[in-house]
Amino acid sequence: MTTYTKQQIEDLAGNALSQACAYIQDQLKVKTGDLAGLFLTGEPQDTIESILRDYIRREIEFKELPTD
């Protein structure tokens, strides 16, 4: 069983949001992340990262369930 710290989960969520933004910007051929920085600051960022943290915790729990 692998244990993840609160900080590791927070980092995973933050990195997931950054990766999602980078993917969208790449697909749209956006040259800067300025709009993402403005759009995803404060409450929007907190909300999305909170959802991602919950998702990460559920994945960890699901991964640890017995398979038989």
Long-range contacts (C-beta under 8 A, 24 or more apart in sequence): 1-64, 2-60, 4-56, 4-60, 9-53, 9-56, 9-57, 10-49, 10-53, 12-52, 12-53, 12-56, 13-49, 13-50, 13-52, 13-53, 13-56, 14-49, 16-52, 17-45, 17-48, 17-49, 17-52
